[in-house]
Amino acid sequence: MCARWQQAVGVVLVDEFQDTNARQRTLVERLCGETPGRLFVVGDVRQSIYRFRGADVTIFNTLGANILAQGGVAIDLADTFRAHERLVRGIDDFLAP
């Protein structure tokens, strides 16, 4: 079954990976198989909020370290487009009263 899905899926992108639990990690690993460069994860340890359902931020940290050890790349995204200046000003004006 895994081989079938590994052939059907070229790459896997998991957003909010900091909120992954052990079962989800296993599913992602099986889907990616042993082929390097198939897995891309996005996350921020400071935003991990799902501990109550088994999320474990150490899974994110460990995977990141493993990816780097295998020659992968970590890219820090310093810019946000969720809270740009014009949006923040508008919200401040709206909520001022």
Secondary structure, 3 states (H helix, E strand, C coil): CHHHHHHHCCCEEECCHHHCCHHHHHHHHHHHCCCCCCEEECCCHHHCCCHHHCCCHHHHHHHHHHHHHCCCCCCCCCCCCCCCHHHHHHHHHHHCC
